[in-house]
Amino acid sequence: MKLTGYEDLRLQRTINSIYHAFEELICEKEYPKITVKELAQRAQINKKLFIVITQR
């Protein structure tokens, strides 16, 4: 995910939430065992939103 700095504030917060959730999960589990569902739940976002954001 490449940030340009011109994203909407809501999008910036969501992306930061995803990064933070990933950092937490990587400390708890091995990388291959982390699922999109877990990551989305930890970031408190919808799974569909996660997929839309990461496809940018």
Sequence and secondary structure as in RCSB ss.txt:
>XXXX:A:sequence
MKLTGYEDLRLQRTINSIYHAFEELICEKEYPKITVKELAQRAQINKKLFIVITQR
>XXXX:A:secstr
    S S HHHHHHHHHHHHHHHHHHHHS GGG  HHHHHHHHTS HHHHHHHHT 
